[in-house]
Amino acid sequence: MEIHLVLAGRVVVCKIDAIFAEGDSFQVVDWKTGKAPVDAADLELKQLQLALYRLAYARWRGIDVERVDAAFYFVAEDRVVRPERLYSEDELVTLIRTSLP
């Protein structure tokens, strides 16, 4: 599913691989064919992607973002990796405004 998220005056294209319903909550899962994060910096970069996907899905569904969780599935390693944190919308806006020209 492709969702276009408008955030901080920018359009972020979020290509979500799978969404699983768990009661009244949802889990966004992004399949990866590469290797799982090898260090904190690599995980930080990847979990930013999940936070964007989570927000995009919540907005698209019209639900509270707190009802949406997210994880990666690394196919080659048959490994699920959950983010240490998922940024809030305000944090994402700040990151976009301070990181992009």
Phi and psi restraints in degrees (range 20) as a CNS / XPLOR table:
assign (resid 1 and name C) (resid 2 and name N)
       (resid 2 and name CA) (resid 2 and name C) 1.0 -110.0 20.0 2
assign (resid 2 and name N) (resid 2 and name CA)
       (resid 2 and name C) (resid 3 and name N) 1.0 124.2 20.0 2
assign (resid 2 and name C) (resid 3 and name N)
       (resid 3 and name CA) (resid 3 and name C) 1.0 -122.2 20.0 2
assign (resid 3 and name N) (resid 3 and name CA)
       (resid 3 and name C) (resid 4 and name N) 1.0 132.4 20.0 2
assign (resid 3 and name C) (resid 4 and name N)
       (resid 4 and name CA) (resid 4 and name C) 1.0 -97.0 20.0 2
assign (resid 4 and name N) (resid 4 and name CA)
       (resid 4 and name C) (resid 5 and name N) 1.0 113.9 20.0 2
assign (resid 4 and name C) (resid 5 and name N)
       (resid 5 and name CA) (resid 5 and name C) 1.0 -99.3 20.0 2
assign (resid 5 and name N) (resid 5 and name CA)
       (resid 5 and name C) (resid 6 and name N) 1.0 122.6 20.0 2
assign (resid 5 and name C) (resid 6 and name N)
       (resid 6 and name CA) (resid 6 and name C) 1.0 -94.5 20.0 2
assign (resid 6 and name N) (resid 6 and name CA)
       (resid 6 and name C) (resid 7 and name N) 1.0 120.4 20.0 2
assign (resid 6 and name C) (resid 7 and name N)
       (resid 7 and name CA) (resid 7 and name C) 1.0 -147.3 20.0 2
assign (resid 7 and name N) (resid 7 and name CA)
       (resid 7 and name C) (resid 8 and name N) 1.0 127.2 20.0 2
assign (resid 7 and name C) (resid 8 and name N)
       (resid 8 and name CA) (resid 8 and name C) 1.0 54.5 20.0 2
assign (resid 8 and name N) (resid 8 and name CA)
       (resid 8 and name C) (resid 9 and name N) 1.0 38.8 20.0 2
assign (resid 8 and name C) (resid 9 and name N)
       (resid 9 and name CA) (resid 9 and name C) 1.0 74.9 20.0 2
assign (resid 9 and name N) (resid 9 and name CA)
       (resid 9 and name C) (resid 10 and name N) 1.0 10.3 20.0 2
assign (resid 9 and name C) (resid 10 and name N)
       (resid 10 and name CA) (resid 10 and name C) 1.0 -119.9 20.0 2
assign (resid 10 and name N) (resid 10 and name CA)
       (resid 10 and name C) (resid 11 and name N) 1.0 156.7 20.0 2
assign (resid 10 and name C) (resid 11 and name N)
       (resid 11 and name CA) (resid 11 and name C) 1.0 -106.2 20.0 2
assign (resid 11 and name N) (resid 11 and name CA)
       (resid 11 and name C) (resid 12 and name N) 1.0 122.6 20.0 2
assign (resid 11 and name C) (resid 12 and name N)
       (resid 12 and name CA) (resid 12 and name C) 1.0 -108.7 20.0 2
assign (resid 12 and name N) (resid 12 and name CA)
       (resid 12 and name C) (resid 13 and name N) 1.0 122.4 20.0 2
assign (resid 12 and name C) (resid 13 and name N)
       (resid 13 and name CA) (resid 13 and name C) 1.0 -87.1 20.0 2
assign (resid 13 and name N) (resid 13 and name CA)
       (resid 13 and name C) (resid 14 and name N) 1.0 119.2 20.0 2
assign (resid 13 and name C) (resid 14 and name N)
       (resid 14 and name CA) (resid 14 and name C) 1.0 -112.3 20.0 2
assign (resid 14 and name N) (resid 14 and name CA)
       (resid 14 and name C) (resid 15 and name N) 1.0 114.1 20.0 2
assign (resid 14 and name C) (resid 15 and name N)
       (resid 15 and name CA) (resid 15 and name C) 1.0 -103.8 20.0 2
assign (resid 15 and name N) (resid 15 and name CA)
       (resid 15 and name C) (resid 16 and name N) 1.0 99.0 20.0 2
assign (resid 15 and name C) (resid 16 and name N)
       (resid 16 and name CA) (resid 16 and name C) 1.0 -91.7 20.0 2
assign (resid 16 and name N) (resid 16 and name CA)
       (resid 16 and name C) (resid 17 and name N) 1.0 127.5 20.0 2
assign (resid 16 and name C) (resid 17 and name N)
       (resid 17 and name CA) (resid 17 and name C) 1.0 -78.5 20.0 2
assign (resid 17 and name N) (resid 17 and name CA)
       (resid 17 and name C) (resid 18 and name N) 1.0 -41.5 20.0 2
assign (resid 17 and name C) (resid 18 and name N)
       (resid 18 and name CA) (resid 18 and name C) 1.0 -155.7 20.0 2
assign (resid 18 and name N) (resid 18 and name CA)
       (resid 18 and name C) (resid 19 and name N) 1.0 150.8 20.0 2
assign (resid 18 and name C) (resid 19 and name N)
       (resid 19 and name CA) (resid 19 and name C) 1.0 -134.0 20.0 2
assign (resid 19 and name N) (resid 19 and name CA)
       (resid 19 and name C) (resid 20 and name N) 1.0 127.7 20.0 2
assign (resid 19 and name C) (resid 20 and name N)
       (resid 20 and name CA) (resid 20 and name C) 1.0 -114.7 20.0 2
assign (resid 20 and name N) (resid 20 and name CA)
       (resid 20 and name C) (resid 21 and name N) 1.0 132.4 20.0 2
assign (resid 20 and name C) (resid 21 and name N)
       (resid 21 and name CA) (resid 21 and name C) 1.0 -87.4 20.0 2
assign (resid 21 and name N) (resid 21 and name CA)
       (resid 21 and name C) (resid 22 and name N) 1.0 135.3 20.0 2
assign (resid 21 and name C) (resid 22 and name N)
       (resid 22 and name CA) (resid 22 and name C) 1.0 -132.2 20.0 2
assign (resid 22 and name N) (resid 22 and name CA)
       (resid 22 and name C) (resid 23 and name N) 1.0 88.2 20.0 2
assign (resid 22 and name C) (resid 23 and name N)
       (resid 23 and name CA) (resid 23 and name C) 1.0 68.1 20.0 2
assign (resid 23 and name N) (resid 23 and name CA)
       (resid 23 and name C) (resid 24 and name N) 1.0 -122.4 20.0 2
assign (resid 23 and name C) (resid 24 and name N)
       (resid 24 and name CA) (resid 24 and name C) 1.0 -100.2 20.0 2
assign (resid 24 and name N) (resid 24 and name CA)
       (resid 24 and name C) (resid 25 and name N) 1.0 15.2 20.0 2
assign (resid 24 and name C) (resid 25 and name N)
       (resid 25 and name CA) (resid 25 and name C) 1.0 -116.4 20.0 2
assign (resid 25 and name N) (resid 25 and name CA)
       (resid 25 and name C) (resid 26 and name N) 1.0 167.7 20.0 2
assign (resid 25 and name C) (resid 26 and name N)
       (resid 26 and name CA) (resid 26 and name C) 1.0 -134.8 20.0 2
assign (resid 26 and name N) (resid 26 and name CA)
       (resid 26 and name C) (resid 27 and name N) 1.0 153.1 20.0 2
assign (resid 26 and name C) (resid 27 and name N)
       (resid 27 and name CA) (resid 27 and name C) 1.0 -128.0 20.0 2
assign (resid 27 and name N) (resid 27 and name CA)
       (resid 27 and name C) (resid 28 and name N) 1.0 122.0 20.0 2
assign (resid 27 and name C) (resid 28 and name N)
       (resid 28 and name CA) (resid 28 and name C) 1.0 -86.7 20.0 2
assign (resid 28 and name N) (resid 28 and name CA)
       (resid 28 and name C) (resid 29 and name N) 1.0 129.5 20.0 2
assign (resid 28 and name C) (resid 29 and name N)
       (resid 29 and name CA) (resid 29 and name C) 1.0 -123.2 20.0 2
assign (resid 29 and name N) (resid 29 and name CA)
       (resid 29 and name C) (resid 30 and name N) 1.0 129.5 20.0 2
assign (resid 29 and name C) (resid 30 and name N)
       (resid 30 and name CA) (resid 30 and name C) 1.0 -111.2 20.0 2
assign (resid 30 and name N) (resid 30 and name CA)
       (resid 30 and name C) (resid 31 and name N) 1.0 118.5 20.0 2
assign (resid 30 and name C) (resid 31 and name N)
       (resid 31 and name CA) (resid 31 and name C) 1.0 -79.6 20.0 2
assign (resid 31 and name N) (resid 31 and name CA)
       (resid 31 and name C) (resid 32 and name N) 1.0 137.0 20.0 2
assign (resid 31 and name C) (resid 32 and name N)
       (resid 32 and name CA) (resid 32 and name C) 1.0 -124.6 20.0 2
assign (resid 32 and name N) (resid 32 and name CA)
       (resid 32 and name C) (resid 33 and name N) 1.0 136.7 20.0 2
assign (resid 32 and name C) (resid 33 and name N)
       (resid 33 and name CA) (resid 33 and name C) 1.0 -93.6 20.0 2
assign (resid 33 and name N) (resid 33 and name CA)
       (resid 33 and name C) (resid 34 and name N) 1.0 -14.9 20.0 2
assign (resid 33 and name C) (resid 34 and name N)
       (resid 34 and name CA) (resid 34 and name C) 1.0 -84.3 20.0 2
assign (resid 34 and name N) (resid 34 and name CA)
       (resid 34 and name C) (resid 35 and name N) 1.0 -165.2 20.0 2
assign (resid 34 and name C) (resid 35 and name N)
       (resid 35 and name CA) (resid 35 and name C) 1.0 -86.7 20.0 2
assign (resid 35 and name N) (resid 35 and name CA)
       (resid 35 and name C) (resid 36 and name N) 1.0 153.5 20.0 2
assign (resid 35 and name C) (resid 36 and name N)
       (resid 36 and name CA) (resid 36 and name C) 1.0 -63.8 20.0 2
assign (resid 36 and name N) (resid 36 and name CA)
       (resid 36 and name C) (resid 37 and name N) 1.0 158.6 20.0 2
assign (resid 36 and name C) (resid 37 and name N)
       (resid 37 and name CA) (resid 37 and name C) 1.0 -53.7 20.0 2
assign (resid 37 and name N) (resid 37 and name CA)
       (resid 37 and name C) (resid 38 and name N) 1.0 139.3 20.0 2
assign (resid 37 and name C) (resid 38 and name N)
       (resid 38 and name CA) (resid 38 and name C) 1.0 -99.1 20.0 2
assign (resid 38 and name N) (resid 38 and name CA)
       (resid 38 and name C) (resid 39 and name N) 1.0 -16.7 20.0 2
assign (resid 38 and name C) (resid 39 and name N)
       (resid 39 and name CA) (resid 39 and name C) 1.0 -153.8 20.0 2
assign (resid 39 and name N) (resid 39 and name CA)
       (resid 39 and name C) (resid 40 and name N) 1.0 177.0 20.0 2
assign (resid 39 and name C) (resid 40 and name N)
       (resid 40 and name CA) (resid 40 and name C) 1.0 -62.4 20.0 2
assign (resid 40 and name N) (resid 40 and name CA)
       (resid 40 and name C) (resid 41 and name N) 1.0 -37.6 20.0 2
assign (resid 40 and name C) (resid 41 and name N)
       (resid 41 and name CA) (resid 41 and name C) 1.0 -65.6 20.0 2
assign (resid 41 and name N) (resid 41 and name CA)
       (resid 41 and name C) (resid 42 and name N) 1.0 -40.5 20.0 2
assign (resid 41 and name C) (resid 42 and name N)
       (resid 42 and name CA) (resid 42 and name C) 1.0 -65.9 20.0 2
assign (resid 42 and name N) (resid 42 and name CA)
       (resid 42 and name C) (resid 43 and name N) 1.0 -43.8 20.0 2
assign (resid 42 and name C) (resid 43 and name N)
       (resid 43 and name CA) (resid 43 and name C) 1.0 -63.6 20.0 2
assign (resid 43 and name N) (resid 43 and name CA)
       (resid 43 and name C) (resid 44 and name N) 1.0 -40.6 20.0 2
assign (resid 43 and name C) (resid 44 and name N)
       (resid 44 and name CA) (resid 44 and name C) 1.0 -57.7 20.0 2
assign (resid 44 and name N) (resid 44 and name CA)
       (resid 44 and name C) (resid 45 and name N) 1.0 -46.1 20.0 2
assign (resid 44 and name C) (resid 45 and name N)
       (resid 45 and name CA) (resid 45 and name C) 1.0 -63.2 20.0 2
assign (resid 45 and name N) (resid 45 and name CA)
       (resid 45 and name C) (resid 46 and name N) 1.0 -43.9 20.0 2
assign (resid 45 and name C) (resid 46 and name N)
       (resid 46 and name CA) (resid 46 and name C) 1.0 -69.5 20.0 2
assign (resid 46 and name N) (resid 46 and name CA)
       (resid 46 and name C) (resid 47 and name N) 1.0 -38.4 20.0 2
assign (resid 46 and name C) (resid 47 and name N)
       (resid 47 and name CA) (resid 47 and name C) 1.0 -71.7 20.0 2
assign (resid 47 and name N) (resid 47 and name CA)
       (resid 47 and name C) (resid 48 and name N) 1.0 -21.2 20.0 2
assign (resid 47 and name C) (resid 48 and name N)
       (resid 48 and name CA) (resid 48 and name C) 1.0 -62.1 20.0 2
assign (resid 48 and name N) (resid 48 and name CA)
       (resid 48 and name C) (resid 49 and name N) 1.0 -42.3 20.0 2
assign (resid 48 and name C) (resid 49 and name N)
       (resid 49 and name CA) (resid 49 and name C) 1.0 -59.1 20.0 2
assign (resid 49 and name N) (resid 49 and name CA)
       (resid 49 and name C) (resid 50 and name N) 1.0 -45.4 20.0 2
assign (resid 49 and name C) (resid 50 and name N)
       (resid 50 and name CA) (resid 50 and name C) 1.0 -63.2 20.0 2
assign (resid 50 and name N) (resid 50 and name CA)
       (resid 50 and name C) (resid 51 and name N) 1.0 -38.2 20.0 2
assign (resid 50 and name C) (resid 51 and name N)
       (resid 51 and name CA) (resid 51 and name C) 1.0 -62.9 20.0 2
assign (resid 51 and name N) (resid 51 and name CA)
       (resid 51 and name C) (resid 52 and name N) 1.0 -39.8 20.0 2
assign (resid 51 and name C) (resid 52 and name N)
       (resid 52 and name CA) (resid 52 and name C) 1.0 -65.5 20.0 2
assign (resid 52 and name N) (resid 52 and name CA)
       (resid 52 and name C) (resid 53 and name N) 1.0 -44.6 20.0 2
assign (resid 52 and name C) (resid 53 and name N)
       (resid 53 and name CA) (resid 53 and name C) 1.0 -62.1 20.0 2
assign (resid 53 and name N) (resid 53 and name CA)
       (resid 53 and name C) (resid 54 and name N) 1.0 -41.4 20.0 2
assign (resid 53 and name C) (resid 54 and name N)
       (resid 54 and name CA) (resid 54 and name C) 1.0 -61.2 20.0 2
assign (resid 54 and name N) (resid 54 and name CA)
       (resid 54 and name C) (resid 55 and name N) 1.0 -47.4 20.0 2
assign (resid 54 and name C) (resid 55 and name N)
       (resid 55 and name CA) (resid 55 and name C) 1.0 -64.6 20.0 2
assign (resid 55 and name N) (resid 55 and name CA)
       (resid 55 and name C) (resid 56 and name N) 1.0 -43.0 20.0 2
assign (resid 55 and name C) (resid 56 and name N)
       (resid 56 and name CA) (resid 56 and name C) 1.0 -59.6 20.0 2
assign (resid 56 and name N) (resid 56 and name CA)
       (resid 56 and name C) (resid 57 and name N) 1.0 -44.9 20.0 2
assign (resid 56 and name C) (resid 57 and name N)
       (resid 57 and name CA) (resid 57 and name C) 1.0 -65.6 20.0 2
assign (resid 57 and name N) (resid 57 and name CA)
       (resid 57 and name C) (resid 58 and name N) 1.0 -42.9 20.0 2
assign (resid 57 and name C) (resid 58 and name N)
       (resid 58 and name CA) (resid 58 and name C) 1.0 -61.0 20.0 2
assign (resid 58 and name N) (resid 58 and name CA)
       (resid 58 and name C) (resid 59 and name N) 1.0 -44.9 20.0 2
assign (resid 58 and name C) (resid 59 and name N)
       (resid 59 and name CA) (resid 59 and name C) 1.0 -63.5 20.0 2
assign (resid 59 and name N) (resid 59 and name CA)
       (resid 59 and name C) (resid 60 and name N) 1.0 -44.2 20.0 2
assign (resid 59 and name C) (resid 60 and name N)
       (resid 60 and name CA) (resid 60 and name C) 1.0 -60.6 20.0 2
assign (resid 60 and name N) (resid 60 and name CA)
       (resid 60 and name C) (resid 61 and name N) 1.0 -40.7 20.0 2
assign (resid 60 and name C) (resid 61 and name N)
       (resid 61 and name CA) (resid 61 and name C) 1.0 -80.6 20.0 2
assign (resid 61 and name N) (resid 61 and name CA)
       (resid 61 and name C) (resid 62 and name N) 1.0 -17.0 20.0 2
assign (resid 61 and name C) (resid 62 and name N)
       (resid 62 and name CA) (resid 62 and name C) 1.0 73.5 20.0 2
assign (resid 62 and name N) (resid 62 and name CA)
       (resid 62 and name C) (resid 63 and name N) 1.0 36.5 20.0 2
assign (resid 62 and name C) (resid 63 and name N)
       (resid 63 and name CA) (resid 63 and name C) 1.0 -122.1 20.0 2
assign (resid 63 and name N) (resid 63 and name CA)
       (resid 63 and name C) (resid 64 and name N) 1.0 164.1 20.0 2
assign (resid 63 and name C) (resid 64 and name N)
       (resid 64 and name CA) (resid 64 and name C) 1.0 -63.7 20.0 2
assign (resid 64 and name N) (resid 64 and name CA)
       (resid 64 and name C) (resid 65 and name N) 1.0 131.9 20.0 2
assign (resid 64 and name C) (resid 65 and name N)
       (resid 65 and name CA) (resid 65 and name C) 1.0 -60.5 20.0 2
assign (resid 65 and name N) (resid 65 and name CA)
       (resid 65 and name C) (resid 66 and name N) 1.0 -24.9 20.0 2
assign (resid 65 and name C) (resid 66 and name N)
       (resid 66 and name CA) (resid 66 and name C) 1.0 -66.7 20.0 2
assign (resid 66 and name N) (resid 66 and name CA)
       (resid 66 and name C) (resid 67 and name N) 1.0 -15.1 20.0 2
assign (resid 66 and name C) (resid 67 and name N)
       (resid 67 and name CA) (resid 67 and name C) 1.0 -84.9 20.0 2
assign (resid 67 and name N) (resid 67 and name CA)
       (resid 67 and name C) (resid 68 and name N) 1.0 -0.6 20.0 2
assign (resid 67 and name C) (resid 68 and name N)
       (resid 68 and name CA) (resid 68 and name C) 1.0 -117.8 20.0 2
assign (resid 68 and name N) (resid 68 and name CA)
       (resid 68 and name C) (resid 69 and name N) 1.0 125.4 20.0 2
assign (resid 68 and name C) (resid 69 and name N)
       (resid 69 and name CA) (resid 69 and name C) 1.0 -108.8 20.0 2
assign (resid 69 and name N) (resid 69 and name CA)
       (resid 69 and name C) (resid 70 and name N) 1.0 172.8 20.0 2
assign (resid 69 and name C) (resid 70 and name N)
       (resid 70 and name CA) (resid 70 and name C) 1.0 -151.9 20.0 2
assign (resid 70 and name N) (resid 70 and name CA)
       (resid 70 and name C) (resid 71 and name N) 1.0 151.8 20.0 2
assign (resid 70 and name C) (resid 71 and name N)
       (resid 71 and name CA) (resid 71 and name C) 1.0 -156.2 20.0 2
assign (resid 71 and name N) (resid 71 and name CA)
       (resid 71 and name C) (resid 72 and name N) 1.0 161.7 20.0 2
assign (resid 71 and name C) (resid 72 and name N)
       (resid 72 and name CA) (resid 72 and name C) 1.0 -104.8 20.0 2
assign (resid 72 and name N) (resid 72 and name CA)
       (resid 72 and name C) (resid 73 and name N) 1.0 148.3 20.0 2
assign (resid 72 and name C) (resid 73 and name N)
       (resid 73 and name CA) (resid 73 and name C) 1.0 -121.7 20.0 2
assign (resid 73 and name N) (resid 73 and name CA)
       (resid 73 and name C) (resid 74 and name N) 1.0 115.1 20.0 2
assign (resid 73 and name C) (resid 74 and name N)
       (resid 74 and name CA) (resid 74 and name C) 1.0 -91.8 20.0 2
assign (resid 74 and name N) (resid 74 and name CA)
       (resid 74 and name C) (resid 75 and name N) 1.0 105.5 20.0 2
assign (resid 74 and name C) (resid 75 and name N)
       (resid 75 and name CA) (resid 75 and name C) 1.0 -60.4 20.0 2
assign (resid 75 and name N) (resid 75 and name CA)
       (resid 75 and name C) (resid 76 and name N) 1.0 -50.2 20.0 2
assign (resid 75 and name C) (resid 76 and name N)
       (resid 76 and name CA) (resid 76 and name C) 1.0 -61.7 20.0 2
assign (resid 76 and name N) (resid 76 and name CA)
       (resid 76 and name C) (resid 77 and name N) 1.0 -28.2 20.0 2
assign (resid 76 and name C) (resid 77 and name N)
       (resid 77 and name CA) (resid 77 and name C) 1.0 -102.2 20.0 2
assign (resid 77 and name N) (resid 77 and name CA)
       (resid 77 and name C) (resid 78 and name N) 1.0 -3.3 20.0 2
assign (resid 77 and name C) (resid 78 and name N)
       (resid 78 and name CA) (resid 78 and name C) 1.0 47.4 20.0 2
assign (resid 78 and name N) (resid 78 and name CA)
       (resid 78 and name C) (resid 79 and name N) 1.0 55.0 20.0 2
assign (resid 78 and name C) (resid 79 and name N)
       (resid 79 and name CA) (resid 79 and name C) 1.0 -134.6 20.0 2
assign (resid 79 and name N) (resid 79 and name CA)
       (resid 79 and name C) (resid 80 and name N) 1.0 132.7 20.0 2
assign (resid 79 and name C) (resid 80 and name N)
       (resid 80 and name CA) (resid 80 and name C) 1.0 -96.4 20.0 2
assign (resid 80 and name N) (resid 80 and name CA)
       (resid 80 and name C) (resid 81 and name N) 1.0 132.4 20.0 2
assign (resid 80 and name C) (resid 81 and name N)
       (resid 81 and name CA) (resid 81 and name C) 1.0 -124.1 20.0 2
assign (resid 81 and name N) (resid 81 and name CA)
       (resid 81 and name C) (resid 82 and name N) 1.0 124.2 20.0 2
assign (resid 81 and name C) (resid 82 and name N)
       (resid 82 and name CA) (resid 82 and name C) 1.0 -101.6 20.0 2
assign (resid 82 and name N) (resid 82 and name CA)
       (resid 82 and name C) (resid 83 and name N) 1.0 143.3 20.0 2
assign (resid 82 and name C) (resid 83 and name N)
       (resid 83 and name CA) (resid 83 and name C) 1.0 -67.9 20.0 2
assign (resid 83 and name N) (resid 83 and name CA)
       (resid 83 and name C) (resid 84 and name N) 1.0 151.6 20.0 2
assign (resid 83 and name C) (resid 84 and name N)
       (resid 84 and name CA) (resid 84 and name C) 1.0 -71.3 20.0 2
assign (resid 84 and name N) (resid 84 and name CA)
       (resid 84 and name C) (resid 85 and name N) 1.0 -29.4 20.0 2
assign (resid 84 and name C) (resid 85 and name N)
       (resid 85 and name CA) (resid 85 and name C) 1.0 -155.2 20.0 2
assign (resid 85 and name N) (resid 85 and name CA)
       (resid 85 and name C) (resid 86 and name N) 1.0 154.4 20.0 2
assign (resid 85 and name C) (resid 86 and name N)
       (resid 86 and name CA) (resid 86 and name C) 1.0 -118.2 20.0 2
assign (resid 86 and name N) (resid 86 and name CA)
       (resid 86 and name C) (resid 87 and name N) 1.0 118.7 20.0 2
assign (resid 86 and name C) (resid 87 and name N)
       (resid 87 and name CA) (resid 87 and name C) 1.0 -61.0 20.0 2
assign (resid 87 and name N) (resid 87 and name CA)
       (resid 87 and name C) (resid 88 and name N) 1.0 146.0 20.0 2
assign (resid 87 and name C) (resid 88 and name N)
       (resid 88 and name CA) (resid 88 and name C) 1.0 -77.0 20.0 2
assign (resid 88 and name N) (resid 88 and name CA)
       (resid 88 and name C) (resid 89 and name N) 1.0 169.3 20.0 2
assign (resid 88 and name C) (resid 89 and name N)
       (resid 89 and name CA) (resid 89 and name C) 1.0 -60.4 20.0 2
assign (resid 89 and name N) (resid 89 and name CA)
       (resid 89 and name C) (resid 90 and name N) 1.0 -44.1 20.0 2
assign (resid 89 and name C) (resid 90 and name N)
       (resid 90 and name CA) (resid 90 and name C) 1.0 -60.3 20.0 2
assign (resid 90 and name N) (resid 90 and name CA)
       (resid 90 and name C) (resid 91 and name N) 1.0 -41.7 20.0 2
assign (resid 90 and name C) (resid 91 and name N)
       (resid 91 and name CA) (resid 91 and name C) 1.0 -65.0 20.0 2
assign (resid 91 and name N) (resid 91 and name CA)
       (resid 91 and name C) (resid 92 and name N) 1.0 -40.5 20.0 2
assign (resid 91 and name C) (resid 92 and name N)
       (resid 92 and name CA) (resid 92 and name C) 1.0 -63.0 20.0 2
assign (resid 92 and name N) (resid 92 and name CA)
       (resid 92 and name C) (resid 93 and name N) 1.0 -42.8 20.0 2
assign (resid 92 and name C) (resid 93 and name N)
       (resid 93 and name CA) (resid 93 and name C) 1.0 -60.4 20.0 2
assign (resid 93 and name N) (resid 93 and name CA)
       (resid 93 and name C) (resid 94 and name N) 1.0 -45.4 20.0 2
assign (resid 93 and name C) (resid 94 and name N)
       (resid 94 and name CA) (resid 94 and name C) 1.0 -61.2 20.0 2
assign (resid 94 and name N) (resid 94 and name CA)
       (resid 94 and name C) (resid 95 and name N) 1.0 -44.1 20.0 2
assign (resid 94 and name C) (resid 95 and name N)
       (resid 95 and name CA) (resid 95 and name C) 1.0 -60.8 20.0 2
assign (resid 95 and name N) (resid 95 and name CA)
       (resid 95 and name C) (resid 96 and name N) 1.0 -42.8 20.0 2
assign (resid 95 and name C) (resid 96 and name N)
       (resid 96 and name CA) (resid 96 and name C) 1.0 -65.7 20.0 2
assign (resid 96 and name N) (resid 96 and name CA)
       (resid 96 and name C) (resid 97 and name N) 1.0 -44.8 20.0 2
assign (resid 96 and name C) (resid 97 and name N)
       (resid 97 and name CA) (resid 97 and name C) 1.0 -67.6 20.0 2
assign (resid 97 and name N) (resid 97 and name CA)
       (resid 97 and name C) (resid 98 and name N) 1.0 -32.1 20.0 2
assign (resid 97 and name C) (resid 98 and name N)
       (resid 98 and name CA) (resid 98 and name C) 1.0 -93.6 20.0 2
assign (resid 98 and name N) (resid 98 and name CA)
       (resid 98 and name C) (resid 99 and name N) 1.0 -15.0 20.0 2
assign (resid 98 and name C) (resid 99 and name N)
       (resid 99 and name CA) (resid 99 and name C) 1.0 -102.4 20.0 2
assign (resid 99 and name N) (resid 99 and name CA)
       (resid 99 and name C) (resid 100 and name N) 1.0 -25.7 20.0 2
assign (resid 99 and name C) (resid 100 and name N)
       (resid 100 and name CA) (resid 100 and name C) 1.0 -110.6 20.0 2
assign (resid 100 and name N) (resid 100 and name CA)
       (resid 100 and name C) (resid 101 and name N) 1.0 144.2 20.0 2
